[in-house]
């Protein structure tokens, strides 16, 4: 699975929910979906230069920022993510900083 991080931007809600002014970083190689965990995702977030506190979000397959945005905060959230993305080829994560 390919992993892309949207970061250094912010969420805005006008008529539609959007992530504005951010950067995108796609990690090379492939991730084994069964090995996704909070610690490794946190390391990747730090590697792209995010400092301090942050929240990590993703959009469910076939969803949008308006109705499919999910917070990835606990191990239970990781299990849900793995189940939702089991047959997907890529995942987009959105980093929210205060």
Number of C-alpha atoms within 10 A of each C-alpha: 17 16 18 16 23 23 23 18 17 16 16 11 9 7 7 8 14 15 17 13 11 14 11 15 14 14 14 10 8 11 14 10 18 13 10 15 17 16 10 11 16 13 11 15 20 12 10 16 10 17 10 8 8 14 12 20 20 21 19 17 16 6 11 13 17 12 10 13 17 17 15 21 12 11 13 10 15 18 15 14 23 18 12 12 17 13 11 12 12 15 17 18 22 27 21 18 16 7
